[in-house]
Amino acid sequence: MIYQTALPPVAWQITFTLCLCTLLCGCDRSAKDNAADSADNLELTTAAEPVELKIPDSGAVNAAAAANNADGPSHSQPQTMPGDTDGTPATQPETPAKPNLLTIAAAPATPQEPSAAQLRDYALSALEQGDDDVAFEAVRQVNRLAPDHPESIFLHALVLGDRHRYHEAIKILDDLSIKTPATRLPSLGQTAEWMVLAGNYNEAEARYRAILAEAPRSEMVHHHLGKLLLKVGKRNDAPLHFNLLAQIGSLDQLELRSLIRLSKPFPQDANTVALEPLTPLAKAQAELSRDQKSEALAILESVDVLSDAEASLLARIRATEKDFDAVKSWAEKHQITAKDADGWFATGCLALNENDSTKAIQCFSKTLLINATDAEAYEFLSKSLLAAGDDATAKEAKTRAKLLRRSQELGAALAINDTNDRPLIAELVKLLKQLNRPLEMYGWINVDLVHAVTDGTMTEPQAQAAFEEMGRQRQQVVQAGNHIAAPSFILCGLSVDNVAGSANNE
């Protein structure tokens, strides 16, 4: 079947080659023009019709395209298509047998000595196969033959990165991008991955954003940045990137599940390498997903200097534990920002405890405008509305909370075994339609199409036709502007103007 998908992480090397070709074929052009073409090479299709992603079937390039590792230096994980079982290899062409790379790389100079280009291919293939020593020796030979060639320099950095010498590798590519501007964007992408592995998450995020500033439709970067934001606990920032991908049907199941419940991951997803929590904030969110509030509190309380987001999550946990003295102390020192969903939630709980239902309604509404998947916020909004005498809207908010709770139960069930249980997916699709979340709905329909082929209830041509029809329907929804729920729907009919009033703890 044909699916739109992001380039795998190793494709930075492929993208680099495309940028280099642009440079070599346009050597009389300005550095600015070449850098612009570098951005063009990172842009992938956003057409309504699905497009098969084709990578040249030659040597190391084919091996690179076949590998998929969501967030690490290893280049050995299989590529996963949207709708595939996470981690299940997509069908790939057989790679022809390769010669003994170490023998070739270490051989003395002869008239038949491999060229620098061949050695670069051998080195990249060795990296793909996990042959670190072979790759290193091949790179040494490449540097002897073509030490100043940009691809040789890039490959040298890849080998150093594979050996966890991230700072050296990053410096090499940073220097290269200054010397050869056409390599800047793929260098930013590769170094961003190394920044994550080196624990420099803010710089990694900044580098991904720098790419998107010049290539805003790069699927690969949206995938990487979205997952990085989940891994560092900035969960409410990830939907911006996933929703863009959803508009072209390019979300994998981990990403689709993350949209079901934004405030915290499903426990099984937090245990994956792809979404491993990296910061105290993310680790606390993972503990909350297991209903381990005491462990989440312990993680946050152990932080010497809390970030605003960590302090707000701590206040939210204490508010749900009815420790309002602690919440008051936090509120006196903390100014809530516009995107602070946990801060608004904690302030709403404090207001409700003080019988200020008007302020509580404003605060919980602001939480929901940031994160419309927060079932707990809907439940507290319902309590606040009842206290204010608005029984009808309170009932609607309570119903919305139940729908969300059920959708999240289904998401958790699908995450446990990454099961192909089509009845669960069918129920989830119906709930997403009720919740006015069509992009997610179409994403899960596509997942179901893959399972329909797997269990033999649909032929591959039938599934392909259905997939293309879903793509057309999805694009119609996007073009009509109906892919995002209106604020009035999110707030169960409440006036957004009323919510906009000051609810801060001034």
N, C-alpha and C positions, 0 to 999 in steps of 0.2 A: 504494500500500500504506500501511497505518497503522502507524506506529512510535512508541514512546515516545522522546522526545528532550528534551535540555535546551533551555531558552530560549537564543537567541543572545545575544551580549554586549550588543547594542543594546537588548535587552529590559529592561535596567535602566530605560529611559525608560518602557516599557510598564508595568512593575511599579510604577514611581513613580506613574503615572497611576491605577493601581488603588488604591494607598495613599492618594492624594489624594482619590479618590472616597469612600473609607471615612471620611476626615477630614471632608469637606464634608457627607456625609450623616449624620454622627454628631457634629455640632459641640457637642452638649450633653454629650458623654461626656468622660471623663477622658483626659488625655494617655497614661496607662498603658494604658487600653483601646484607644486608637487605635494605639499602638505594637504592641500584641498583634495587632491585625488586620493591621498591616503585616507581621508575621511570617507570619500565615496566608496572605497573598497570595503569599509566596515559596515556600510549601509546594506541591509537586507530587504527583501521584498515585503511590501505591506499590501499587496494586491489581494482582492477578494478570493481569487482562485488559488488553491494550494499549489505550491511549486516544489518540485523535487530538488533537493539540494544535492548538487553533483560536485564531487571533488575529483581532480585528475587522478586516474587510476595508475599511478606510477610510483613504485618504490616507497620511499619514506612518506611521501605526501599522502598516499592511500592509507598507510598505517596510521598516520596522524589523525586522519579524518575518522578512522574507525574507533579511536579511543575516546573515552569520555570519563572525566573525573571532575565532579562538581566543584571541588574546592581544595585541591591539594596538588602537590608536586608530582605525584605518581601519574604516569601516563599509561596505565595498564587497565583501567576500568572500561567496560563496554559502553558504547553509545546507547542512550535511552531515548526513545521517541515518545512524543506526547501520547498518553494512553497506554503505553507499555507498562508492564509490571516493573516498578522501580528496580533497577539493577539488572534487568533481563537483557541480554545482548540483543541488539537489532541484527537482522541478517546482514552479513557482510561478505563480499567476495573473498575467496581464498587468496591469501598472500603467497606469492611464489617463493620457493625456497631461496634463501640468501646464502652467499658464500660465507666462509669463515671470516667474520669481520676483523677479529683480532689479528689473524694472519695477514690480511690485506693491509690493515692499518700499520702493522709493525714491519712490513716487508721492506727490504732495502730498495733504493731507487733503481729502477730498471726501465728499459724502453716501454714496457707494458705497465708501468706504474699507474694506478688510478689517478684520475684528474681530481682537482680540488672539489669540483661539483659532485663527482661520484663519492668521494670521501665524506662530503657533507651529508649526502643521502645515507651512507652507511652509518654515520654517527647518529643521525636522527632515528634511523631504524633501530639502532642499538638502544637508544633511550626508550623507544617504544617497547622493546623487549625486556627492559630492565637490566641490560648489560652495561652497567655504569663504567666498568674498566675499559671495555671496548670503545664506548663512546668517547671517553677521555683520550684514549690513545689516538683515535681517528681525528679528533679535534686538534691534537698536537701536530699531526701530519698536515691537516688543513692549514693551520697557522704557518707551517713552514712553506707551503706552496702559495697561499694567498692571504697573508696576515692582515691586509687592510680591506678585504672584501666585506661589505656590510653583513652578508649572510653568514660569513665565517665568524664575525664578531658576535652576531646574535646567537649562533649555535654554541660558541664558547660560553656565553652567559647561561644558556640552557643547561649545559653540562655542569657548570658550577652550581646552578640552582638545584639540580638533581642531587648534588652532593651536600645540599643544605648550606652552601656558602652564599647565603642570600644577599648579604651586604655587598660582597664583591660583584655578584651578578647584577644587582640593581645599579651599581655605579657604572658598570660597563655599558649597560643599555641607556642609562641617563646620558652618559658621554656620547654614545652613538647617536642618540636622538638630536643632540645639539649639532653634531657634525653633519648628520644626514637627516634633515627634517622630515623626509618622507617616511622614516621609520618611527616617528614620534608616537603615533597612536597605538600601533601594536606593541611598542616598547612599554607604553603606559599600561596596557592591559596585562602584559606578562609580569611587569614589576609589581602591579597591584596584587597579583596572586602571591608573589613572594612576600609582599608586605604583610599579607594576612598570615602567612606561615611564620613570619618573624614576629608576629604579635603587634604590629603597627597598624591597627585597624582603621584609625582615623585617616592616616595617610593613604591607605588602600582605597577607602571610600572616596577621598579627594581625587585620586587618580582615575577611578571609574567615572566620576562626575566630569572630570576634564575631558574624557573621551566623548561623553554624551553631549557636552557643550558644542562639539564639532560634528558629531555623528549621532544625532538624537534618536535615530531609528535603529541603532545597532542592537539586534536581538541578543547577541552574545553578552553584551555588557549589561543589558537590563536583567538577564538571568543571573549573572554573577553578582551584580550590585544588590538585587532584590534578596538573594539568599544571604549575602553578607549582612545586610540590615537585620534579617531575622536572627542571625547567629550572634549579633552583638546586642540584641534586645530592642532595636529600634523598629519594632514590629509594625507600628502604625505608618511608617514611611515606606514599607515594602509594597503596599498595594498600588502606589503610583506606577511602579515598574511592572508589576504583574498584570495590572489592568491594561496597560499598553500592549503587553504580550497577548493577553486574552482577546484583544480586538482582532488579532490575526491568527488566533487558534494555536498559540505556541507555548502553552503551559504544560509542564509535566505534573504528575500526580502529587508530588511533594508540594509544589507551588499551589496547586488547586486546593489541597487540604489546608494549607496555611491561610487561605482566604476564608475558610469556613469559620475559623476562630482566630481573630487577630491578637487578642490580648495575651494568649499563651499557646504554646505548641501542643500537639497531641504527644503523649509520653513516648510512643514508639518512634515518632519522627524526630524527637529530640535526641534519641539514641543513635541516629544515623550520622555518618561522617558528613553528609551533605548539609545537615542542619545542627551540628554539634554546637551547643552553647559555649561561647568563648569568653564572655564577660560576666562579672557578678550579676548584672541586671538580667542577662539572658539565663544564667543559671538559676536565679530566683524564679523567673517565669517558668522554667522547666519544672522546678519543685512544686510550684502552684498547680501545674498541669496534673501532678500526681496527688493533689490535695494535701501536700505536705507544707502547711503554712509555717510550722515551727522551723523547718529546715530553710525555707525561704527567708524568714526573719533572721535566722542565724547568719546566712550568707550576707545579707544587707547590713546587718549590725556589725559585721567584721570589717567592713570597708572603712578605712581611716577618714577619707573625705568623700562624702557621697556626692555624686552628680545630681543635678536637678531631677532627672528621670528616676534615679535610684531612690532619692528622698521621697518622691511622689508615690512610687510603688510601695515603699515602706509605710507611708501614711495611709494608703488605701488598705493594706493588710490590717493595720491597726484599727482602722475605722470599722472594718467588717468584724473585728474582734471586740468592738465597742470600747476600745481604749481611747476615749475622746480627749483625755488630758494630753496624751501624746500627740493626737491630731491637732489640738489647739496650739500646742507648742510649735509644731511644724508650720501651721498656718500663719503664725505671727512672724515667721522668718522667711516664708516662701512666697514669691510672687508667681502666680500661675500664668503660664504662657498659653497662647491660643491653641497649641497642639498637645497640651498636657492632659490626656484623657484620664490618667490615674489621679492627677491633681484635682481635676473637676469632680471626679467621683468621690474622693475623700472629703472635699469641701461640701458636696451635696449631702453626704452622710452626716457631717457635722451640723449642717443647717436643719436637716430632718430631725436630728436629736434635740435641737433647740426649738423645735416646732415652727420653723420658718419654712413653710411648705413652698412658698413662692420662689425663694432662693434655691431650695432643693430642686424644684422642677427645672429651673434655669441651668443648674449645674449638671444634673443628669442628662438633660437635653444636649448640652455642649459635649458631654462625654460621647453621646451617641452620634453626634454629627462628625466626630473624629473617628469613631469605631462603631459602626452600625451592627457589628456581630456580638456586642457585649450584652449577653443575656442577663447578667446580673444587674447591669445598669437599667435595663428595661423593667426588671422586677422592682428596683428601688424607685424608678420613675412612677410605676403604678402605685406604690405606697404613698408617694408624695402627692399624686393626683387625687387619691382617695382622701387624704388629709385636707386637700384643698376643696373637696366637694365635687370634683369632676369625675363622677363614677363611670361615665361612658368611655372617656379617653383612658381612664385607668384600666378598664376591662380590655381595651384594644392593646394597651401596652403589655398587659399580662399575657394576652394571646400571642403577641409577637415574641415574648420571652420563651414561651413554650415551643413555638416553631423553631426558634434558634437552638434551644436545648436539644430538640430532636435531631436537627441537622448536625449538631456537634456529636451526638451519640453515633450517628451514622458515619461521620468522619472518623471517629475513634475506631469504630468497627472495621472500616476499610483500611485503617492504618495498622491494625494489629497483625494481620497476615498479608497485607496488601492484596486482599482477596479479590477474586473475580466474581464476587457475589452480585449478580446483575439485579436481583430484586432490591438490594440495598441502594444500588446506584439509581434505579428507577424511582425509588421513594425520595432520594436526595434531589433528583432532578425536579420532581413535583414541588418540593419544599422551596427550592431556589426560585422557582417560578412565582410562588406565592410571596416570597420575600423580595421580589422585583430585582433579581440579580441574574439577568439573562446571560452575561458573558460566562459566568461560572457554570450556568446551566448547560450552555453549548459545549463547554469544555468537558463536562462529565458525560454528555451524550456521545462525544467523540471517544471517550474512554470505553463506553459501553459498546461502541461499534467494533473496537478491537477485540473485546471479549466475545462478541457475537461471532466473529470469524473464528476465534479460538475454539469455541464450543460447537462450531459447525452449524449454527442456526442461520448463518448468513454467509454467502460466498464473498470472496474478496472483491470481485467487481461490484457486487451489490453494496458492500460496505463503502467502497470508494465513491460510488455515486451518492450514497447518503452523506458521506463526509463532505463532498463538494456542495451538496444542497445545504447542509448546515453552515458551510462557509458563506454561501450567498445570503442566507437568512441573518447570520450574524452581522454581515456588512450592512445589510438594510437597517438593522437595529442601530448600529453605530452611526450610520449616515443620518438617521432620523433623530439622533441625540437621545435615544431611549435606553442607552446602555448603563446609565448611572441613575440611581434612585433619587427622586426629588427630596429636598430637605423636609418638605411637609409630609411625605410618605414615611420617612425615617422617624419623624416625631409624632406619628400616629394622628396627624391632623393639627397639631399644635402650631400656633403662629411662630414663625421663625423670628419675626420682629420682636416678639416678647422675650424670646430666648436671648436675643442680642443685647438685652439690658445687662447692666453690670451685675455679675454674680461673684466677683472676686472678693477675697477677704481683705478689703481695704481698711 
